[in-house]
Amino acid sequence: MPKAQESAVYTHGHHESVLRSHTWRTAANSAAYLLGSLKPHMKVLDVGCGPGTITADLAALVPDGHVTAVDHAPGILEQARATAEERGLTNVDFAVADVHALDFPDDTFCVVHAHQVLQHVGDPVQALREIRRVTKPGGYVAVRDADYAAMVWYPESPGMDDWLDLYQRVSRANGGEPDAGRRLKSWALAAGFTDITATSGTWTFSTAEERAWWSGLWADRTLASAYAERAVEGGHATVEQLRAVAQAWREWGEQEDGWFSVLHGEILCRKDA
């Protein structure tokens, strides 16, 4: 088995403001590009499952199959298990794993799925090589990652510009790549895939409720999450600067004409049979 590469530091951490967005995610709003390829009997690996809401949806979509969900953080797996139990799902199990060196035999899974994972890992090409290794010949690899530089919003706001610049600096200092979405196809080619369908998808927040939710979680994340701690400890921002960014988020959220779009890169790869 390949030696594990040193992983990047997970920029967000698992503060409540982070999980507020992670638990909002569903297969419909975060993995639509994959759903048409799923069959009821399939064996699925969900990498970086977090609190398990997408995992649970995938398990419901393969009722005659099985989903194995893995994450590097043991604590978050407890929440993922609880999510599956609440939905009465019995075809899912959970384990701690490093995507750079997965503890599964070659050719194990019909589908391997990873949502918002590669932007946070130390070596995304090695991660994709491992994902490819554990995928059965003819099976699918589905990966989706945001692209921060491609996020757009209105009205314009210098404070929001400061947020984007700060986030990118903190993420890269932690060993990640915040603009992963545009790089997925390139990484997949480097990992040995030849059958790659590259697409994109968006989340859009524009109603009063959506703006309040999105701006509130980012304002809170800016002040209270692991990201905030790393921003200050790494010398990227002062507490006062973080407060100004958080206030910019809240002010944007109060704008009646406010609009925010998150672009994601997506790849659906077929492993050579």
N, C-alpha and C positions, 0 to 999 in steps of 0.2 A: 504493500500500500504506500502511496506517495507520502513523503514527509510533509507535515502540516506547515504552511507558511505562517509567519507572524501576522495575526489578524489586526486590522485597524481597530481603533477604539470606537465603540458605538456612540455616535455624536449625541443622539437624542436622550439615551437612557430610558427609564420606564416610569417617569413621573406621571402623575394623573393627567396632566395636560397633554402628554404624549399619547397615553392610552385612550384619551378622549377621541382622538382621531383614528387610532388603530382599530378600536372596537367598532367604529362606524363602517369599516371596510367590509364589503361583501364580494362574493364571486361575481355578482352582476355589475357592481361599480368598479371593480378592480381586476377582473380576470375574464371579461367578456370575450376577448380575442381567443381564449382557450376553449370555451364551453362547447363549441360546435364539434370539437374533436374528442370529447369525453364519451365513453361508453359505460354502461352500468357495471360491467365486470372488471373494470380496470383497477390496477394496483398503483397508487399515487404516492409520491413523496412530496411533502410541502416543506420547503426549506425556509428557515427564518419565519416560523409561523406566528410569532408574537402571541397575542391573546386568543388566537384561534378562531376568529369569526369567519375568515375565508376558508380555513381548514374544515370547519363544520359544514359550510355550504358544499365544499367539494365532496365530503363524505356522503352527504345527502344525494348527490348527483351520481355516485357510484354505489348504489345500494347492494349490489352483488359483488362488489370489490372491496378494497381496503385502502385507507389513507394512513400513512405514517407521517407524523408532523415532528419536525426537529427545530431546535433553536439553541443558540449558544448560552442563553441565560436560563438556568434552572428555575428561577423564581417565576418567570412569566409562563412557564409550562403548566404551573398549577392553575393559573387562570384559564389557559387553553383547555385543560382537562375539564374544568368546571363548565366551560361553554359547551363542550360536547355532551357532558352529562345532562345539562339542562335541556338539551334538545333530544335527549333519548337516543343518541347515536352509539352504536356498539361496534361499528366497523372502523374504528380509529384508535391509534396508539401514539404515544409521545416519547421522545428521547432527546437528551442533550447531544449536540453534534457540532463539529467544526466543518464547514462546507469545503474547506481546503483539503480535508482528508476524511471523507465519509466512511463510516464503519458499516458498509454494506457490500455484499459481493457484486462483481460485475453483472450487468444485464438483469437487474432485479426489478425495476419499476417500468410500468407502461408509460407513465407521465411523471416528470419532475417539474414542480412549479416553485418559483421564487418571486415574491413581490416585494419591492423596495429593499432588496438585500445587497446586490452587487455594488451599490453606491457606498456601502459601509465596510466592505471587506478589503484586506490587505493586497490580495492578488486575484482580481476578478477572472483572469484567464485561467489560472489554476483552478479556481472554483468551478468554472464551466467545464474544464476537463474532467473534474471529479463528477460533476452532475452528468456529463455525457457517459462516463464509465459505468455508472450505476443504472443507466437507462437501457431498456431492452432494445435490440435491433428493431427498427421500424417504429420505435416509441417516440414520444414527444417531449421536448424541453420547452417550457413556457416561462419567460422572464420579463418582468416589467419594472422599470425604474423611472423615477421622476428626473427632470432636467431643470435644475434651478435657474440657470441663466435664461431659459426659455419661458419662465413664469412671467406673466404680464398682469398688470392691474391698472385700474383707473378709479379715481383721479390720480394724477401724478403726485408723488410725495417724496421729498428728500429723505424723510425718516425711513420710509420703506426701502429706498435705494440703499440707505445705510444698513438696513436689516439684511438685504441680499448680499452685499459685500461682506458683512461680518459673518454670515452663515457660511459662505463659501470658504473664507479664510479658516474658520474653526474646523470645518469638515476636512479640509485638505491637511491641516496640521495634525488631525487625528488619523491620517493615513487613508482617508476615503476620497471619493470623486463625486462631488455633488451634481455634476453635469453628466451623470452616467447614462441617461436615456439615449443620447445621441451616439454613444459609444458601444451600445450592446451588439450591433451587427458586427462591428470590427472585432470586438472581444470574442464573439462566437466563431468567426472565421479563424482567429488565432488559436482557438481551442480545438479546431479540427472539424467543425460542422461545415457541411456543404449545402444542405437543404435548409435554407433559412427564409422565413417570411417575416419581413420587418415592417411593422406598422406603428401607429401612435394612437394615443387616447388621451382624453382630458377629464379633469374634474373642473367644474365651474361653480363659483359661489357668487350669487348676485342678489338673491332675495334678502329682505331684512333679517330673516331668521338665519339664513346661510352666512351672511356677513357677520352677524353677531357671534355665531358659533366659531367660524374660521378665525376671525380676528381675536376673539377671546382666548382661544386655545394657544395661538401664537404669542399673544401678549403674555400669557401665563408661562408658556414655555421659555420665553426670553428672560423671565425673571427668576424662575424657580426650578428649572430642570437641570439635568446633567450638562446639557448644552450651555446653560448660563454659567455654571461652575467652570466649565472648560474655557469659556470665552474669557473669563476674568483671570483664572489661574494661568492661562497661556499668554496673557498680556495682549489679547486681541481687543479688549474693551474694558472700560471701567464700569462700576455699578451704575454710575450716573448715565453713562452712554446707553447701557441696557435699559434703564428706565425711560430714556428718550425714545428708543426704538419701540418699546412696549406701548408707549403713549401714541406713537405714530400708527401702530396697528389698531388701537382702539378708535382713534380719530377716523381712520379709513373706514372702519366697520360702521361708523355712524353716518357715512355719506349715502344719501338716498340713491345716487347714481353710481355707487361703488360696484365694482366688478373685478373678479380675480379668476384667472385660469391657470391651472397646473397642467403642463404638458408632460406626458410619459412616453418614453420609447418602449416598444414591445417587440419581442422576437418569439416566434414559434418555430422551433427547429425540429426536424425529423432526423433521427439517428439512422445512418445507413444500415440497411438490412444485411 
